[in-house]
Amino acid sequence: MVFIPKYRRKVIYNQYRKDLIEIIKALCKYKGVEIIEGHMMPDHVHLLLAIPPKYSVSTFMGYLKGKSALMMFDRHANLKYKFGNRHFWAEGFYVSTVGLNEATIAKYIREQEQKDIVKDKISVKEYEDPFKGQGK
């Protein structure tokens, strides 16, 4: 599962990250959902979950996003100025089932942030010709 904060704001770091991790773990435990792998990027969340068959994916995601948003606004009152009307998460989410690829998906989630950092460093465009010292 992948979901993002409203307007894809880069708010998932420092104290918000710790609180979101704690909140999501508590909400999953309450519903009997097992977190196999999870990672919080600055602007989105990746979760590999085992959801019991009695819950549909959309019902569980509605619960997870709704309750976590309310809990975040209760803990951090200053967020209401950035996210009016208690909408912390953007509408929608991405979900895919993983059959035999579970280990591959878990590894991707675990290592994604490091790969993104390396990719960002490689993709830096040089605006100055390193040999002539002039702009291109």
DSSP file (Angstrom, degrees, kcal/mol; ACC not computed):
  #  RESIDUE AA STRUCTURE BP1 BP2  ACC     N-H-->O    O-->H-N    N-H-->O    O-->H-N    TCO  KAPPA ALPHA  PHI   PSI    X-CA   Y-CA   Z-CA
    1    1 A M              0   0    0      0, 0.0    46,-2.3     0, 0.0     2,-0.4   0.000 360.0 360.0 360.0 140.7    0.0    0.0    0.0
    2    2 A V  E     +AB  46  94A   0     92,-2.3    92,-2.8    44,-0.2     2,-0.3  -0.999 360.0 163.7-133.3 131.4    1.2    3.5   -0.8
    3    3 A F  E     -A   45   0A   0     42,-1.5    42,-2.5    -2,-0.4    90,-0.1  -0.981  17.9-148.4-145.5 158.8   -0.5    6.7    0.4
    4    4 A I        -     0   0    0     88,-0.3    86,-2.6    -2,-0.3    40,-0.2  -0.848  21.9-103.0-128.1 156.5    0.5   10.3    0.6
    5    5 A P  B >   -D   89   0B   0      0, 0.0     3,-2.3     0, 0.0    84,-0.3  -0.373  61.6 -73.3 -70.4 159.2   -0.2   13.4    2.7
    6    6 A K  G >  S+     0   0    0     82,-2.9     3,-1.5     1,-0.3    84,-0.1  -0.266 122.1   5.6 -54.5 135.5   -2.5   16.1    1.4
    7    7 A Y  G 3  S-     0   0    0      1,-0.3    -1,-0.3    -3,-0.1    82,-0.1   0.640 118.4 -89.0  60.4  17.4   -0.8   18.1   -1.4
    8    8 A R  G <   +     0   0    0     -3,-2.3    -1,-0.3     1,-0.2    -2,-0.2   0.835  69.3 180.0  49.9  38.9    2.1   15.6   -1.2
    9    9 A R    <   -     0   0    0     -3,-1.5     2,-1.8     1,-0.1     3,-0.3  -0.388  35.9-120.8 -66.8 144.9    3.7   17.8    1.5
   10   10 A K        +     0   0    0      1,-0.2    33,-0.2    -2,-0.1    -1,-0.1  -0.560  69.2 127.5 -87.9  74.3    7.0   16.6    2.8
   11   11 A V        +     0   0    0     -2,-1.8     2,-1.8    31,-0.4    -1,-0.2   0.478  33.9  99.7-108.5  -5.6    5.8   16.4    6.5
   12   12 A I        +     0   0    0     30,-2.0     2,-0.3    -3,-0.3    32,-0.1  -0.547  64.0  88.9 -90.7  78.0    6.7   12.9    7.4
   13   13 A Y  S >> S+     0   0    0     -2,-1.8     3,-1.3    29,-0.1     4,-0.7  -0.965  75.7   4.5-157.5 168.8   10.0   13.5    9.3
   14   14 A N  H 3> S-     0   0    0     -2,-0.3     4,-1.7     1,-0.3     5,-0.2  -0.259 129.1  -3.3  52.4-126.5   11.3   14.2   12.8
   15   15 A Q  H 3> S+     0   0    0      1,-0.2     4,-2.1     2,-0.2    -1,-0.3   0.830 135.4  55.4 -69.5 -30.4    8.5   14.2   15.4
   16   16 A Y  H <> S+     0   0    0     -3,-1.3     4,-2.8     2,-0.2    -1,-0.2   0.905 106.0  52.1 -67.3 -39.5    5.7   13.6   12.9
   17   17 A R  H  X S+     0   0    0     -4,-0.7     4,-2.5     2,-0.2     5,-0.2   0.934 110.5  47.2 -61.0 -47.4    7.4   10.5   11.6
   18   18 A K  H  X S+     0   0    0     -4,-1.7     4,-2.1     1,-0.2    -1,-0.2   0.918 114.7  46.5 -61.9 -43.6    7.8    9.0   15.1
   19   19 A D  H  X S+     0   0    0     -4,-2.1     4,-2.8     2,-0.2    -2,-0.2   0.903 111.8  50.7 -67.0 -40.8    4.2    9.7   15.9
   20   20 A L  H  X S+     0   0    0     -4,-2.8     4,-2.9     2,-0.2     5,-0.3   0.908 109.8  50.4 -63.6 -41.4    2.9    8.3   12.6
   21   21 A I  H  X S+     0   0    0     -4,-2.5     4,-2.4    -5,-0.2    -1,-0.2   0.945 113.4  45.7 -60.4 -47.5    4.8    5.1   13.1
   22   22 A E  H  X S+     0   0    0     -4,-2.1     4,-2.1    -5,-0.2    -2,-0.2   0.914 115.0  47.3 -61.9 -44.4    3.4    4.7   16.6
   23   23 A I  H  X S+     0   0    0     -4,-2.8     4,-2.6     2,-0.2     5,-0.2   0.931 112.8  47.4 -64.8 -47.4   -0.1    5.6   15.5
   24   24 A I  H  X S+     0   0    0     -4,-2.9     4,-2.4     1,-0.2     5,-0.2   0.901 111.9  50.7 -65.0 -40.7   -0.1    3.2   12.5
   25   25 A K  H  X S+     0   0    0     -4,-2.4     4,-2.4    -5,-0.3    -1,-0.2   0.926 112.5  47.0 -60.9 -44.1    1.3    0.4   14.5
   26   26 A A  H  X S+     0   0    0     -4,-2.1     4,-2.2    -5,-0.2    -2,-0.2   0.912 112.9  48.1 -65.5 -43.1   -1.4    0.8   17.2
   27   27 A L  H  X S+     0   0    0     -4,-2.6     4,-1.4     2,-0.2    -1,-0.2   0.890 113.2  47.7 -66.9 -39.0   -4.2    1.0   14.6
   28   28 A C  H  X>S+     0   0    0     -4,-2.4     5,-2.9    -5,-0.2     4,-0.7   0.916 111.7  50.2 -66.3 -42.7   -3.0   -2.1   12.8
   29   29 A K  H ><5S+     0   0    0     -4,-2.4     3,-0.8    -5,-0.2    -2,-0.2   0.900 106.7  55.7 -61.8 -40.2   -2.7   -4.0   16.1
   30   30 A Y  H 3<5S+     0   0    0     -4,-2.2    -1,-0.2     1,-0.2    -2,-0.2   0.859 113.3  40.4 -61.4 -36.8   -6.2   -3.0   17.1
   31   31 A K  H 3<5S-     0   0    0     -4,-1.4    -1,-0.2    -3,-0.2    -2,-0.2   0.448 115.8-111.7 -92.2  -1.2   -7.7   -4.5   13.9
   32   32 A G  T <<5 +     0   0    0     -3,-0.8     2,-0.5    -4,-0.7    -3,-0.2   0.785  65.4 150.0  77.0  27.0   -5.4   -7.5   13.9
   33   33 A V      < -     0   0    0     -5,-2.9     2,-0.5    -6,-0.2    -1,-0.3  -0.820  40.1-138.3 -96.1 130.2   -3.5   -6.4   10.8
   34   34 A E  E     -C   50   0A   0     16,-1.9    16,-2.4    -2,-0.5     2,-0.8  -0.759   4.6-144.6 -91.6 127.7    0.1   -7.6   10.6
   35   35 A I  E     +C   49   0A   0     -2,-0.5    14,-0.2    14,-0.2     3,-0.1  -0.824  22.0 174.8 -89.7 109.7    2.7   -5.1    9.4
   36   36 A I  E     -     0   0A   0     12,-2.6     2,-0.3    -2,-0.8    -1,-0.2   0.899  69.9 -10.3 -81.0 -44.3    5.2   -7.2    7.4
   37   37 A E  E     +C   48   0A   0     11,-1.6    11,-3.5     2,-0.0    -1,-0.4  -0.984  68.4 171.1-152.7 148.4    7.3   -4.3    6.2
   38   38 A G  E     -C   47   0A   0     -2,-0.3     2,-0.3     9,-0.2     9,-0.2  -0.984   7.2-178.0-159.4 149.9    6.8   -0.5    6.3
   39   39 A H  E     -C   46   0A   0      7,-2.5     7,-2.7    -2,-0.3     2,-0.7  -0.974  17.9-143.6-153.0 138.0    8.7    2.7    5.6
   40   40 A M  E     -C   45   0A   0     -2,-0.3     5,-0.2     5,-0.2   -23,-0.0  -0.904  17.6-169.8-104.8 113.9    7.9    6.3    5.9
   41   41 A M        -     0   0    0      3,-2.6     3,-0.4    -2,-0.7   -29,-0.1  -0.503  41.9 -99.1 -88.2 167.9    9.4    8.5    3.2
   42   42 A P  S    S+     0   0    0      0, 0.0   -30,-2.0     0, 0.0   -31,-0.4   0.813 120.1  20.8 -59.8 -29.0    9.3   12.3    3.6
   43   43 A D  S    S+     0   0    0    -33,-0.2     2,-0.3   -32,-0.2   -33,-0.0   0.289 127.0  26.8-127.8  11.9    6.2   12.6    1.3
   44   44 A H        -     0   0    0     -3,-0.4    -3,-2.6   -40,-0.2     2,-0.4  -0.985  62.9-127.1-164.0 166.6    4.6    9.1    1.2
   45   45 A V  E     -AC   3  40A   0    -42,-2.5   -42,-1.5    -2,-0.3     2,-0.5  -0.964  12.8-161.5-123.0 133.9    4.1    5.9    3.2
   46   46 A H  E     +AC   2  39A   0     -7,-2.7    -7,-2.5    -2,-0.4     2,-0.4  -0.961  15.4 176.1-111.8 130.5    4.8    2.3    2.0
   47   47 A L  E     - C   0  38A   0    -46,-2.3     2,-0.6    -2,-0.5    -9,-0.2  -0.999  22.6-162.3-135.7 135.7    3.2   -0.6    3.9
   48   48 A L  E     + C   0  37A   0    -11,-3.5   -12,-2.6    -2,-0.4   -11,-1.6  -0.965  33.2 176.0-111.5 110.8    3.3   -4.3    3.3
   49   49 A L  E     - C   0  35A   0     -2,-0.6     2,-0.6   -14,-0.2   -14,-0.2  -0.810  37.5-143.5-121.6 153.8    0.4   -5.6    5.3
   50   50 A A  E     - C   0  34A   0    -16,-2.4   -16,-1.9    -2,-0.3    -2,-0.0  -0.931  29.3-167.6-112.2 101.5   -1.4   -8.9    6.0
   51   51 A I        -     0   0    0     -2,-0.6   -18,-0.1   -18,-0.2   -19,-0.1  -0.773  24.4-113.9 -94.5 130.3   -5.1   -7.9    6.3
   52   52 A P    >   -     0   0    0      0, 0.0     3,-1.9     0, 0.0    -1,-0.1  -0.287  27.2-116.2 -59.3 147.6   -7.5  -10.5    7.7
   53   53 A P  T 3  S+     0   0    0      0, 0.0    -2,-0.0     0, 0.0     0, 0.0   0.697 108.6  73.0 -61.2 -19.6  -10.2  -11.6    5.2
   54   54 A K  T 3  S+     0   0    0      2,-0.0     2,-0.4     1,-0.0    -3,-0.0   0.677  93.7  63.0 -71.5 -14.0  -13.0  -10.1    7.2
   55   55 A Y  S <  S-     0   0    0     -3,-1.9     2,-0.2   -24,-0.0    -4,-0.0  -0.914  79.4-136.4-110.7 135.8  -11.9   -6.6    6.2
   56   56 A S     >  -     0   0    0     -2,-0.4     4,-2.4     1,-0.1     5,-0.2  -0.554  25.5-117.8 -79.7 157.0  -11.8   -5.2    2.7
   57   57 A V  H  > S+     0   0    0      1,-0.2     4,-2.7     2,-0.2     5,-0.2   0.920 114.5  49.5 -61.5 -44.3   -8.7   -3.3    1.7
   58   58 A S  H  > S+     0   0    0      2,-0.2     4,-2.2     1,-0.2    -1,-0.2   0.883 110.3  50.5 -66.0 -37.6  -10.7   -0.1    1.1
   59   59 A T  H  > S+     0   0    0      2,-0.2     4,-2.1     1,-0.2    -1,-0.2   0.932 113.0  46.0 -64.0 -45.4  -12.5   -0.4    4.5
   60   60 A F  H  X S+     0   0    0     -4,-2.4     4,-3.1     1,-0.2    -2,-0.2   0.907 112.5  50.1 -65.2 -41.3   -9.2   -0.9    6.3
   61   61 A M  H  X S+     0   0    0     -4,-2.7     4,-2.8     2,-0.2     5,-0.4   0.889 109.3  51.7 -65.7 -38.1   -7.5    2.0    4.4
   62   62 A G  H  X S+     0   0    0     -4,-2.2     4,-2.2    -5,-0.2     5,-0.3   0.923 113.6  45.0 -60.4 -44.0  -10.4    4.3    5.2
   63   63 A Y  H  X S+     0   0    0     -4,-2.1     4,-2.6     2,-0.2     5,-0.4   0.941 115.2  47.1 -63.4 -49.0  -10.1    3.4    8.9
   64   64 A L  H  X S+     0   0    0     -4,-3.1     4,-1.9     1,-0.2     5,-0.2   0.930 117.6  40.0 -63.3 -48.6   -6.3    3.7    8.9
   65   65 A K  H  X S+     0   0    0     -4,-2.8     4,-1.8    -5,-0.2    -1,-0.2   0.903 118.3  47.8 -69.6 -40.5   -6.2    7.1    7.1
   66   66 A G  H  X S+     0   0    0     -4,-2.2     4,-2.0    -5,-0.4    -2,-0.2   0.954 116.6  40.0 -65.6 -51.5   -9.2    8.5    9.0
   67   67 A K  H  X S+     0   0    0     -4,-2.6     4,-2.5    -5,-0.3     5,-0.2   0.892 115.0  52.0 -67.4 -39.8   -8.1    7.6   12.5
   68   68 A S  H  X S+     0   0    0     -4,-1.9     4,-2.3    -5,-0.4    -1,-0.2   0.884 109.1  51.1 -66.3 -35.7   -4.5    8.4   12.0
   69   69 A A  H  X S+     0   0    0     -4,-1.8     4,-2.3    -5,-0.2    -1,-0.2   0.937 111.3  47.1 -64.6 -45.8   -5.4   11.9   10.7
   70   70 A L  H  X S+     0   0    0     -4,-2.0     4,-1.8     1,-0.2    -2,-0.2   0.909 113.3  48.8 -62.0 -41.2   -7.6   12.6   13.7
   71   71 A M  H  X S+     0   0    0     -4,-2.5     4,-2.0     2,-0.2    -1,-0.2   0.873 110.1  51.5 -67.4 -36.6   -4.9   11.3   16.1
   72   72 A M  H  X S+     0   0    0     -4,-2.3     4,-2.7     1,-0.2    -2,-0.2   0.915 110.2  48.3 -65.7 -42.7   -2.2   13.4   14.4
   73   73 A F  H  < S+     0   0    0     -4,-2.3    -1,-0.2     1,-0.2    -2,-0.2   0.825 110.5  52.5 -68.3 -30.1   -4.3   16.6   14.7
   74   74 A D  H  < S+     0   0    0     -4,-1.8     3,-0.3    -5,-0.2    -1,-0.2   0.896 116.0  39.4 -69.3 -39.2   -5.0   15.8   18.3
   75   75 A R  H  < S+     0   0    0     -4,-2.0     2,-0.5     1,-0.2    -2,-0.2   0.845 125.7  35.2 -78.0 -34.6   -1.2   15.4   19.0
   76   76 A H    ><  +     0   0    0     -4,-2.7     3,-1.6    -5,-0.2     4,-0.3  -0.795  62.0 176.7-126.5  87.2   -0.1   18.3   16.8
   77   77 A A  G >  S+     0   0    0     -2,-0.5     3,-1.3    -3,-0.3     4,-0.2   0.761  76.3  69.3 -63.9 -25.3   -2.6   21.2   16.9
   78   78 A N  G >  S+     0   0    0      1,-0.3     3,-1.2     2,-0.2     4,-0.5   0.691  82.6  74.1 -68.7 -16.4   -0.3   23.3   14.7
   79   79 A L  G X> S+     0   0    0     -3,-1.6     4,-2.9     1,-0.2     3,-0.8   0.743  78.0  75.2 -67.5 -21.6   -1.0   21.0   11.7
   80   80 A K  G <4 S+     0   0    0     -3,-1.3    -1,-0.2    -4,-0.3    -2,-0.2   0.758  90.4  57.0 -64.5 -21.8   -4.5   22.4   11.3
   81   81 A Y  G <4 S+     0   0    0     -3,-1.2    -1,-0.3    -4,-0.2     3,-0.2   0.795 114.1  37.6 -77.8 -27.7   -3.0   25.6    9.8
   82   82 A K  T <4 S+     0   0    0     -3,-0.8     2,-0.6    -4,-0.5    -2,-0.2   0.831 127.3  35.0 -86.3 -37.0   -1.2   23.6    7.1
   83   83 A F  S >< S-     0   0    0     -4,-2.9     3,-0.8     0, 0.0     4,-0.3  -0.817  83.2-158.1-122.4  88.0   -4.0   21.0    6.6
   84   84 A G  G >  S+     0   0    0     -2,-0.6     3,-1.1    -3,-0.2    -3,-0.1  -0.186  70.9  24.1 -63.8 158.9   -7.4   22.7    7.0
   85   85 A N  G 3  S-     0   0    0      1,-0.2    -1,-0.2    -5,-0.1     3,-0.1   0.704 122.7 -77.5  60.8  25.2  -10.6   20.7    7.8
   86   86 A R  G <  S+     0   0    0     -3,-0.8     2,-0.8     1,-0.2    -1,-0.2   0.835  87.4 142.9  57.6  36.4   -8.6   17.8    9.4
   87   87 A H    <   +     0   0    0     -3,-1.1    -1,-0.2    -4,-0.3   -81,-0.1  -0.851   9.0 156.4-106.7  94.2   -7.6   16.3    6.1
   88   88 A F        +     0   0    0     -2,-0.8   -82,-2.9   -23,-0.2     2,-0.3   0.870  60.4  53.5 -85.0 -40.4   -4.0   15.0    6.7
   89   89 A W  B    S-D    5   0B   0    -84,-0.3     2,-0.1   -24,-0.2     3,-0.1  -0.685  85.2-117.5 -98.3 149.1   -4.0   12.4    3.9
   90   90 A A        -     0   0    0    -86,-2.6   -86,-0.1    -2,-0.3   -84,-0.1  -0.381  44.4 -87.7 -73.7 160.5   -4.7   12.9    0.2
   91   91 A E  S    S+     0   0    0     -2,-0.1    -1,-0.1   -88,-0.1   -87,-0.1  -0.423  90.3  16.5 -67.8 145.0   -7.7   11.1   -1.3
   92   92 A G        -     0   0    0     -2,-0.1   -88,-0.3    -3,-0.1     2,-0.3  -0.023  61.5-145.4  86.4 172.4   -6.9    7.6   -2.7
   93   93 A F        -     0   0    0    -90,-0.1     2,-0.5     2,-0.0   -90,-0.2  -0.955  17.7-112.1-166.6 164.4   -4.1    5.1   -2.3
   94   94 A Y  B     +B    2   0A   0    -92,-2.8   -92,-2.3    -2,-0.3     2,-0.4  -0.936  34.3 177.2-110.9 133.6   -2.3    2.5   -4.3
   95   95 A V        +     0   0    0     -2,-0.5     2,-0.3   -94,-0.2    -2,-0.0  -0.995   6.9 170.7-135.8 141.1   -2.7   -1.2   -3.5
   96   96 A S        -     0   0    0     -2,-0.4     2,-0.2     2,-0.0    -2,-0.0  -0.991  29.7-123.6-144.8 145.8   -1.4   -4.3   -5.0
   97   97 A T        -     0   0    0     -2,-0.3     2,-0.5   -96,-0.0    -2,-0.0  -0.612  19.2-151.9 -85.9 151.8   -1.4   -7.9   -3.9
   98   98 A V        +     0   0    0     -2,-0.2     4,-0.1     1,-0.1    -2,-0.0  -0.947  21.2 166.7-123.6 109.4    1.9   -9.8   -3.6
   99   99 A G  S >  S-     0   0    0     -2,-0.5     3,-0.8     2,-0.1    -1,-0.1   0.834  79.8  -7.2 -83.9 -95.9    1.8  -13.5   -4.1
  100  100 A L  T 3  S+     0   0    0      1,-0.2     3,-0.4     2,-0.1     4,-0.2   0.544 125.9  73.2 -80.4  -7.7    5.2  -15.1   -4.5
  101  101 A N  T 3>  +     0   0    0      1,-0.2     4,-2.6     2,-0.1     5,-0.3   0.229  58.9 113.3 -91.7  14.4    6.9  -11.6   -4.7
  102  102 A E  H <> S+     0   0    0     -3,-0.8     4,-2.5     1,-0.2    -1,-0.2   0.891  77.3  47.7 -57.0 -44.3    6.5  -10.9   -1.0
  103  103 A A  H  > S+     0   0    0     -3,-0.4     4,-2.2     1,-0.2    -1,-0.2   0.888 112.5  49.9 -65.0 -38.9   10.3  -11.0   -0.2
  104  104 A T  H  > S+     0   0    0      2,-0.2     4,-2.2    -4,-0.2    -2,-0.2   0.917 112.3  46.5 -65.1 -44.3   11.1   -8.8   -3.2
  105  105 A I  H  X S+     0   0    0     -4,-2.6     4,-2.5     2,-0.2    -2,-0.2   0.910 111.8  51.2 -65.5 -42.9    8.5   -6.2   -2.2
  106  106 A A  H  X S+     0   0    0     -4,-2.5     4,-2.2    -5,-0.3    -1,-0.2   0.904 110.8  48.9 -61.0 -41.7    9.7   -6.2    1.4
  107  107 A K  H  X S+     0   0    0     -4,-2.2     4,-2.3     2,-0.2    -1,-0.2   0.906 110.2  51.5 -65.0 -41.5   13.3   -5.7    0.2
  108  108 A Y  H  X S+     0   0    0     -4,-2.2     4,-1.2     1,-0.2    -2,-0.2   0.932 111.3  46.8 -60.2 -46.8   12.2   -2.8   -2.0
  109  109 A I  H  < S+     0   0    0     -4,-2.5     4,-0.4     1,-0.2     3,-0.4   0.911 113.6  49.1 -62.4 -42.4   10.3   -1.1    0.8
  110  110 A R  H  < S+     0   0    0     -4,-2.2     4,-0.2     1,-0.2    -1,-0.2   0.883 121.5  32.6 -63.7 -40.7   13.3   -1.5    3.1
  111  111 A E  H  X S+     0   0    0     -4,-2.3     4,-1.8     1,-0.2    -1,-0.2   0.391  89.5  99.0-101.6   2.0   15.9   -0.2    0.7
  112  112 A Q  H  X S+     0   0    0     -4,-1.2     4,-2.5    -3,-0.4     5,-0.2   0.893  79.0  53.2 -61.5 -43.9   13.9    2.4   -1.2
  113  113 A E  H  > S+     0   0    0     -4,-0.4     4,-2.1     1,-0.2    -1,-0.2   0.909 109.4  48.7 -61.9 -42.5   15.1    5.5    0.7
  114  114 A Q  H  > S+     0   0    0     -4,-0.2     4,-2.1     1,-0.2    -1,-0.2   0.899 111.8  49.6 -64.1 -39.7   18.8    4.7    0.1
  115  115 A K  H  X S+     0   0    0     -4,-1.8     4,-2.6     1,-0.2    -2,-0.2   0.884 109.6  51.8 -66.4 -37.9   18.2    4.1   -3.6
  116  116 A D  H  X S+     0   0    0     -4,-2.5     4,-2.4     2,-0.2    -1,-0.2   0.891 108.9  50.7 -64.9 -39.1   16.3    7.4   -3.9
  117  117 A I  H  X S+     0   0    0     -4,-2.1     4,-1.9     2,-0.2    -2,-0.2   0.931 112.8  45.6 -64.3 -45.2   19.2    9.3   -2.2
  118  118 A V  H  X S+     0   0    0     -4,-2.1     4,-2.0     1,-0.2    -2,-0.2   0.920 112.8  50.9 -63.5 -43.6   21.7    7.7   -4.6
  119  119 A K  H  X S+     0   0    0     -4,-2.6     4,-2.1     1,-0.2    -2,-0.2   0.895 108.5  51.8 -61.9 -41.1   19.4    8.4   -7.6
  120  120 A D  H  < S+     0   0    0     -4,-2.4    -1,-0.2     1,-0.2    -2,-0.2   0.882 109.7  49.7 -63.3 -38.1   19.0   12.1   -6.5
  121  121 A K  H >< S+     0   0    0     -4,-1.9     3,-0.7     1,-0.2    -1,-0.2   0.870 112.8  46.6 -68.6 -36.1   22.8   12.5   -6.3
  122  122 A I  H 3< S+     0   0    0     -4,-2.0    -2,-0.2     1,-0.2    -1,-0.2   0.850 108.6  55.4 -72.6 -34.5   23.3   10.9   -9.7
  123  123 A S  T 3< S+     0   0    0     -4,-2.1     2,-0.4    -5,-0.2    -1,-0.2   0.325  72.8 127.7 -87.2   9.8   20.6   13.0  -11.4
  124  124 A V    <   -     0   0    0     -3,-0.7     2,-0.4    -4,-0.2    -3,-0.0  -0.525  56.2-136.7 -68.3 124.6   22.0   16.4  -10.4
  125  125 A K        -     0   0    0     -2,-0.4     2,-0.6     1,-0.0    -2,-0.1  -0.655   8.0-133.5 -85.3 134.8   22.3   18.5  -13.5
  126  126 A E        -     0   0    0     -2,-0.4    10,-0.1     1,-0.1    -1,-0.0  -0.787  17.7-173.1 -89.0 123.9   25.4   20.5  -14.0
  127  127 A Y  S    S+     0   0    0     -2,-0.6     9,-0.9     8,-0.1     2,-0.4   0.443  70.3  60.5 -94.2  -1.4   24.6   24.0  -15.1
  128  128 A E  B    S-E  135   0C   0      7,-0.2     7,-0.3     8,-0.1    -1,-0.0  -0.987  89.7-115.9-128.2 136.7   28.2   24.9  -15.6
  129  129 A D     >  -     0   0    0      5,-3.9     4,-2.7    -2,-0.4     5,-0.3  -0.591  22.8-149.9 -69.3 119.1   30.6   23.3  -18.0
  130  130 A P  T  4 S+     0   0    0      0, 0.0    -1,-0.2     0, 0.0    -3,-0.0   0.723  93.4  45.1 -66.8 -19.3   33.2   21.7  -15.8
  131  131 A F  T  4 S+     0   0    0      3,-0.1    -2,-0.1     1,-0.1    -3,-0.0   0.793 124.7  27.9 -93.6 -30.8   35.9   22.1  -18.4
  132  132 A K  T  4 S-     0   0    0      2,-0.2     3,-0.1    -3,-0.1    -1,-0.1   0.657  92.5-131.8-105.4 -19.6   35.2   25.7  -19.6
  133  133 A G     <  +     0   0    0     -4,-2.7     2,-0.3     1,-0.3    -5,-0.0   0.697  69.1 114.1  75.6  18.1   33.7   27.2  -16.4
  134  134 A Q  S    S-     0   0    0     -5,-0.3    -5,-3.9     1,-0.1    -1,-0.3  -0.820  73.5 -96.1-119.3 159.4   30.8   28.7  -18.4
  135  135 A G  B      E  128   0C   0     -2,-0.3    -7,-0.2    -7,-0.3    -8,-0.1  -0.373 360.0 360.0 -69.1 153.5   27.1   28.0  -18.5
  136  136 A K              0   0    0     -9,-0.9    -1,-0.1   -10,-0.1    -8,-0.1   0.459 360.0 360.0 -78.4 360.0   25.8   25.6  -21.1
